[in-house]
Amino acid sequence: MKLSTRLFAAAFVVAFAASAAAQTPAPQPVPAPQPAAPQPATPAPAATPPSVAGKAHILMDHASGQVLAGDNIHEGLQPASITKVMTAYVVASELAAGRISLDDEVFISETAWRQGGAGTDGSFSALAVNSRVRLEDVLYGLMVQSGNDASIALAEHIAGSEEAFVDLMNRTASELGMRNSHFRNSHGLTAEGQMMSAWDIATLARAMVTNFPDQYAIYSTKEYTYNEIKQYNRNGLLWRDESVDGIKTGYTAAAGYCLAASAKRGDQRLISVVLGIEASRNEGFRLREEGNQTLLNWGFRSFETHSLYDANTAVAEHRVFKGEAAEVELGLAQPLLVTVPRGRYDDVRAEMDVPSQLVAPITQGQAIGTLRLSLDGELLAERDLVALAEVPQGGFFKRLTDDFWLWWDSD
């Protein structure tokens, strides 16, 4: 009797599980990228990136974050006044959080005036000592005139001292993934240990454009008048190329001539950085502008960016064992864009790497596998595939039947 009962139960489990398995879809393959609307014929991309003067340079696509060209992109170098891009980013973060306002009155301390004013070798905004200046005016002095006095005054206004503000800068750099950057001051005058890499600068610029577009727009201002003094933006590319709308110049004897630039043509934005040009004044100005211009022109001519997958949209389905649902949809937490040589989009290949067996419970957002995009065997992008919904554990009998099929499917 007992043996018969066991045989009957086993037979029933197998029959029920077979029925359930027949209704459970197999994992679906990742769809191949769908081409965008037909594009007009374009010249073939340059075989190799252009040669650029300086110790380091980079060209990055803003939308995808892909590096299109570069040399020594992760080497930490003295950044000179490009440091102020981080200062401006922290200011923008504080404005967005509501902790400061553009109408705040910023006190111009003797420290800001003495360490960043006319008595120094650096650029200054002519802010009068012991005066109070509207924060928006100080911000323009920082981003247009590159004023060291403006930088120190803003740091003191936000954090109480420049030293405390520098802590905010370093914390923000870490949050943005700037692994080869460290700050000792808010303005960029030479200090031991102060450094930024070309990749970090491009990453910071990308975050500025994305997160704080209103503040970024100040970088395109060619001139600004304060206290009857007209101040001119030092980024000569603003006059040479109407598609350029930022970002920042820099020079010290230790850093050489530096320039970070960004341009938008149509729907595509590129970011370029050239660091460490050692030359005479006029030659340094020319080389940093020509280097960035060459990178930008080459990038726009040679590459195109496409959106492949939206965030939180199903890319594939995967069978789930022991769950209330028989499958779970997989997708991406963030949109996935890819930058490719012009005319090569149809050649992009997508591959999915997922576990052969997926067992409930599954939480929404849980990383399940990996999606990889490649071109000619070279990896373009790699992202986690995540569960788009939770799958709670199923009931006792569902778990019992799936135990059998897990055993059956195992090696």
MIZA-350149 format. One record per residue (C-alpha): x, y, z. Coordinates in nm, 3 decimals. Last residue first. Layout:
BEGIN
      xx      yy      zz
       X       Y       Z
...
***
This chain:
BEGIN
      xx      yy      zz
   2.406   1.795  -1.573
   2.093   1.948  -1.430
   1.773   1.969  -1.635
   1.608   1.666  -1.463
   1.711   1.782  -1.117
   1.569   2.128  -1.183
   1.264   1.957  -1.330
   1.208   1.750  -1.013
   1.256   2.048  -0.784
   1.011   2.231  -1.009
   0.739   1.983  -0.913
   0.798   2.028  -0.541
   0.827   2.406  -0.561
   0.495   2.426  -0.743
   0.342   2.186  -0.487
   0.455   2.398  -0.193
   0.346   2.731  -0.332
   0.551   2.968  -0.545
   0.831   3.199  -0.435
   0.774   3.560  -0.525
   0.869   3.690  -0.872
   0.953   4.059  -0.863
   0.932   4.266  -1.179
   1.173   4.413  -1.436
   1.448   4.167  -1.345
   1.786   4.310  -1.440
   2.026   4.258  -1.729
   2.356   4.419  -1.633
   2.534   4.624  -1.900
   2.833   4.582  -2.132
   2.920   4.820  -2.414
   3.137   4.838  -2.724
   3.333   4.510  -2.698
   3.547   4.447  -3.007
   3.465   4.135  -3.211
   3.400   4.334  -3.528
   3.147   4.541  -3.335
   3.023   4.434  -2.995
   2.731   4.483  -2.760
   2.704   4.281  -2.440
   2.402   4.218  -2.217
   2.470   4.052  -1.883
   2.269   3.836  -1.647
   2.017   3.834  -1.364
   2.085   4.154  -1.170
   1.794   4.207  -0.931
   1.592   4.519  -1.015
   1.265   4.368  -0.894
   1.339   4.087  -0.654
   1.348   3.720  -0.750
   1.228   3.437  -0.524
   1.252   3.225  -0.726
   1.504   3.008  -0.915
   1.669   3.081  -1.249
   1.843   2.795  -1.430
   2.070   2.835  -1.734
   2.212   3.158  -1.596
   2.214   3.451  -1.840
   2.468   3.584  -2.093
   2.300   3.783  -2.370
   2.466   3.887  -2.695
   2.407   4.190  -2.919
   2.594   4.248  -3.246
   2.655   4.583  -3.414
   2.698   4.545  -3.792
   2.382   4.739  -3.879
   2.529   5.044  -3.706
   2.840   5.051  -3.926
   2.760   5.345  -4.160
   2.928   5.604  -3.944
   3.169   5.453  -3.694
   2.983   5.351  -3.380
   2.850   5.514  -3.064
   2.611   5.307  -2.853
   2.321   5.403  -2.632
   2.165   5.196  -2.358
   1.892   5.349  -2.144
   1.929   5.274  -1.772
   1.803   4.990  -1.552
   1.810   4.747  -1.842
   1.569   4.463  -1.920
   1.463   4.112  -1.824
   1.104   3.990  -1.811
   1.036   3.706  -1.569
   0.891   3.363  -1.637
   0.660   3.100  -1.488
   0.513   3.331  -1.227
   0.445   3.226  -0.866
   0.801   3.097  -0.861
   0.969   2.760  -0.804
   1.161   2.777  -1.134
   1.171   3.089  -1.352
   1.198   3.086  -1.734
   1.359   3.395  -1.885
   1.210   3.669  -2.101
   1.411   3.916  -2.310
   1.475   4.286  -2.374
   1.174   4.409  -2.178
   1.170   4.785  -2.124
   1.277   4.935  -1.789
   1.525   5.172  -1.955
   1.514   5.205  -2.331
   1.728   4.993  -2.563
   1.932   5.070  -2.873
   1.972   5.449  -2.884
   2.215   5.541  -3.158
   2.529   5.755  -3.178
   2.720   5.841  -3.494
   3.091   5.864  -3.559
   3.350   5.980  -3.815
   3.266   6.337  -3.915
   3.151   6.444  -3.569
   3.456   6.288  -3.410
   3.707   6.428  -3.657
   3.568   6.780  -3.620
   3.570   6.753  -3.240
   3.925   6.616  -3.219
   4.061   6.879  -3.458
   3.889   7.161  -3.272
   4.025   7.039  -2.940
   4.381   7.027  -3.069
   4.346   7.355  -3.257
   4.231   7.535  -2.944
   4.504   7.389  -2.724
   4.768   7.451  -2.991
   4.676   7.814  -3.056
   4.664   7.925  -2.692
   4.993   7.746  -2.624
   5.157   7.907  -2.927
   5.051   8.251  -2.810
   5.179   8.193  -2.458
   5.495   7.995  -2.541
   5.469   7.619  -2.534
   5.416   7.319  -2.308
   5.075   7.168  -2.372
   4.966   6.971  -2.066
   4.603   6.881  -2.123
   4.358   6.853  -2.414
   3.996   6.759  -2.343
   3.712   6.693  -2.586
   3.340   6.639  -2.528
   3.100   6.545  -2.807
   2.729   6.616  -2.848
   2.507   6.463  -3.116
   2.148   6.564  -3.189
   2.241   6.817  -3.457
   2.591   6.939  -3.386
   2.671   6.994  -3.020
   3.012   7.099  -2.897
   3.212   7.056  -2.579
   3.555   7.181  -2.484
   3.815   7.120  -2.214
   4.132   7.325  -2.260
   4.481   7.311  -2.115
   4.806   7.505  -2.155
   5.084   7.391  -1.923
   5.001   7.237  -1.587
   5.313   7.336  -1.390
   5.353   7.681  -1.545
   4.982   7.738  -1.497
   4.710   7.748  -1.758
   4.346   7.651  -1.787
   4.053   7.684  -2.022
   3.695   7.575  -1.963
   3.379   7.443  -2.130
   3.188   7.528  -2.336
   2.923   7.596  -2.603
   3.098   7.490  -2.925
   2.861   7.455  -3.224
   2.931   7.814  -3.329
   3.296   7.734  -3.390
   3.572   7.997  -3.391
   3.434   8.251  -3.144
   3.340   8.002  -2.872
   3.660   7.815  -2.961
   3.861   8.099  -2.804
   3.772   7.985  -2.453
   3.902   8.276  -2.244
   3.557   8.423  -2.185
   3.579   8.801  -2.176
   3.517   9.033  -1.882
   3.380   9.384  -1.921
   3.433   9.599  -1.612
   3.153   9.840  -1.527
   3.106   9.671  -1.186
   3.035   9.346  -1.368
   3.014   9.297  -1.744
   3.010   8.951  -1.900
   3.151   8.826  -2.227
   3.137   8.514  -2.441
   2.873   8.328  -2.242
   2.877   7.963  -2.358
   2.994   7.841  -2.016
   2.682   7.989  -1.857
   2.472   7.722  -2.030
   2.624   7.461  -1.796
   2.433   7.614  -1.509
   2.101   7.568  -1.685
   2.200   7.220  -1.809
   2.268   7.091  -1.455
   2.250   6.711  -1.451
   2.330   6.616  -1.809
   2.570   6.893  -1.912
   2.747   6.888  -1.575
   2.765   6.509  -1.569
   2.928   6.500  -1.914
   3.173   6.770  -1.806
   3.268   6.563  -1.501
   3.321   6.254  -1.718
   3.530   6.454  -1.964
   3.741   6.588  -1.676
   3.780   6.239  -1.528
   3.887   6.094  -1.862
   4.148   6.370  -1.910
   4.283   6.303  -1.562
   4.265   6.546  -1.272
   4.530   6.644  -1.019
   4.613   6.844  -0.707
   4.871   6.648  -0.507
   5.108   6.939  -0.457
   4.930   7.265  -0.534
   4.945   7.476  -0.849
   4.659   7.723  -0.880
   4.345   7.530  -0.967
   4.065   7.736  -0.815
   3.894   7.529  -0.544
   4.201   7.398  -0.363
   4.368   7.066  -0.275
   4.171   6.848  -0.512
   4.222   6.489  -0.617
   4.138   6.320  -0.945
   4.235   5.982  -1.083
   3.927   5.776  -0.994
   3.660   6.020  -1.107
   3.369   5.781  -1.049
   3.108   6.054  -1.012
   3.061   5.978  -0.641
   3.437   5.995  -0.587
   3.458   6.335  -0.755
   3.171   6.456  -0.538
   3.355   6.355  -0.221
   3.671   6.527  -0.343
   3.484   6.849  -0.420
   3.295   6.840  -0.091
   3.624   6.802   0.097
   3.753   7.098  -0.103
   3.462   7.299   0.037
   3.579   7.228   0.391
   3.926   7.357   0.307
   3.784   7.662   0.129
   3.604   7.763   0.445
   3.246   7.808   0.560
   3.113   7.539   0.325
   2.887   7.720   0.080
   2.987   8.084   0.122
   3.354   7.998   0.177
   3.369   7.797  -0.145
   3.184   8.068  -0.336
   3.433   8.331  -0.217
   3.730   8.107  -0.301
   3.609   8.051  -0.658
   3.516   8.414  -0.714
   3.864   8.524  -0.604
   4.017   8.273  -0.845
   3.817   8.428  -1.126
   3.777   8.218  -1.438
   3.630   8.518  -1.625
   3.335   8.324  -1.764
   3.277   8.042  -1.514
   3.393   8.197  -1.186
   3.292   8.557  -1.255
   2.958   8.428  -1.381
   2.917   8.247  -1.049
   3.008   8.561  -0.855
   2.736   8.751  -1.042
   2.484   8.475  -0.967
   2.582   8.484  -0.599
   2.499   8.854  -0.561
   2.804   9.034  -0.426
   2.877   9.151  -0.073
   3.189   9.361  -0.021
   3.468   9.302   0.231
   3.730   9.306  -0.049
   3.602   9.425  -0.387
   3.550   9.157  -0.653
   3.777   9.224  -0.950
   3.699   8.886  -1.114
   4.046   8.733  -1.097
   4.288   8.537  -1.316
   4.608   8.407  -1.161
   4.948   8.556  -1.080
   4.823   8.698  -0.751
   4.785   9.054  -0.624
   4.478   9.113  -0.838
   4.266   8.870  -0.644
   4.260   8.502  -0.553
   4.467   8.470  -0.237
   4.423   8.830  -0.117
   4.063   8.889  -0.223
   3.934   8.546  -0.122
   4.122   8.563   0.208
   4.011   8.921   0.267
   3.657   8.795   0.241
   3.416   8.865  -0.042
   3.079   8.795   0.121
   2.829   8.631  -0.111
   2.479   8.778  -0.109
   2.233   8.506  -0.201
   2.009   8.581  -0.500
   2.130   8.279  -0.700
   2.016   8.070  -0.405
   2.181   7.828  -0.164
   2.071   7.511   0.015
   1.793   7.449  -0.237
   1.926   7.107  -0.340
   1.958   7.223  -0.703
   2.157   7.528  -0.592
   2.390   7.310  -0.383
   2.446   7.076  -0.677
   2.516   7.372  -0.907
   2.776   7.503  -0.661
   2.937   7.156  -0.649
   2.948   7.149  -1.029
   3.093   7.501  -1.045
   3.381   7.401  -0.817
   3.430   7.088  -1.026
   3.450   7.296  -1.342
   3.679   7.530  -1.149
   3.955   7.266  -1.150
   3.980   7.335  -1.525
   4.168   7.635  -1.388
   4.500   7.447  -1.361
   4.452   7.072  -1.422
   4.781   6.934  -1.281
   4.787   6.582  -1.420
   4.648   6.242  -1.318
   4.698   5.995  -1.602
   4.376   5.815  -1.697
   4.343   5.938  -2.057
   4.710   5.894  -2.141
   4.610   5.925  -2.509
   4.259   5.946  -2.646
   4.004   5.879  -2.912
   3.639   5.772  -2.930
   3.584   5.710  -2.559
   3.224   5.600  -2.507
   3.010   5.793  -2.261
   2.698   5.700  -2.459
   2.528   6.039  -2.480
   2.830   6.266  -2.437
   3.063   6.094  -2.681
   3.417   6.129  -2.552
   3.735   6.264  -2.713
   4.044   6.251  -2.493
   4.383   6.416  -2.453
   4.703   6.381  -2.255
   5.054   6.526  -2.234
   4.998   6.782  -2.508
   4.976   6.810  -2.885
   4.714   6.614  -3.080
   4.753   6.354  -3.357
   4.427   6.266  -3.528
   4.247   5.937  -3.470
   4.320   5.654  -3.715
   4.147   5.520  -4.026
   3.929   5.828  -4.063
   3.563   5.743  -4.093
   3.417   5.677  -4.438
   3.239   5.979  -4.582
   2.864   5.993  -4.529
   2.570   5.861  -4.729
   2.238   5.991  -4.606
   2.087   5.806  -4.311
   1.812   5.548  -4.323
   1.592   5.554  -4.011
   1.752   5.377  -3.718
   1.863   5.016  -3.734
   1.717   4.770  -3.486
   1.970   4.611  -3.258
   1.938   4.230  -3.262
   1.679   4.093  -3.025
   1.813   3.914  -2.719
   1.713   3.551  -2.731
   1.397   3.430  -2.554
   1.427   3.190  -2.265
   1.193   2.891  -2.303
   0.824   2.942  -2.247
   0.649   2.756  -1.965
   0.320   2.587  -2.067
   0.483   2.254  -2.149
   0.674   2.276  -1.823
   0.352   2.295  -1.627
   0.212   1.986  -1.799
   0.537   1.797  -1.747
   0.538   1.902  -1.383
   0.188   1.772  -1.333
   0.269   1.439  -1.496
   0.595   1.400  -1.304
   0.435   1.492  -0.974
   0.142   1.256  -1.041
   0.374   0.966  -1.123
   0.572   1.026  -0.807
   0.256   1.041  -0.599
   0.122   0.720  -0.755
   0.451   0.541  -0.700
   0.459   0.655  -0.339
   0.102   0.544  -0.280
   0.169   0.204  -0.438
   0.473   0.153  -0.215
   0.272   0.242   0.095
   0.000   0.000   0.000
***
